[in-house]
């Protein structure tokens, strides 16, 4: 019976720790300025487009 109590307590503590980590990440994310978020998204998009173009040039063309 004592093992079940410890297991339950460990589960509760894990949930609290996860919630704290999520809250911390959310505070960090909300600290960005809208222009900074937009610039980062544009940069990620440009990288994805360049990566896709590089893969298309390397892949053999099927006819």
Secondary structure as the mmCIF struct_conf table of DSSP 4:
data_model
#
loop_
_struct_conf.conf_type_id
_struct_conf.id
_struct_conf.beg_label_comp_id
_struct_conf.beg_label_asym_id
_struct_conf.beg_label_seq_id
_struct_conf.end_label_comp_id
_struct_conf.end_label_asym_id
_struct_conf.end_label_seq_id
HELX_RH_AL_P HELX_RH_AL_P1 UNK A 2 UNK A 30
TURN_TY1_P TURN_TY1_P1 UNK A 31 UNK A 31
BEND BEND1 UNK A 32 UNK A 32
HELX_RH_AL_P HELX_RH_AL_P2 UNK A 34 UNK A 58
BEND BEND2 UNK A 59 UNK A 59
HELX_LH_PP_P HELX_LH_PP_P1 UNK A 60 UNK A 62
#
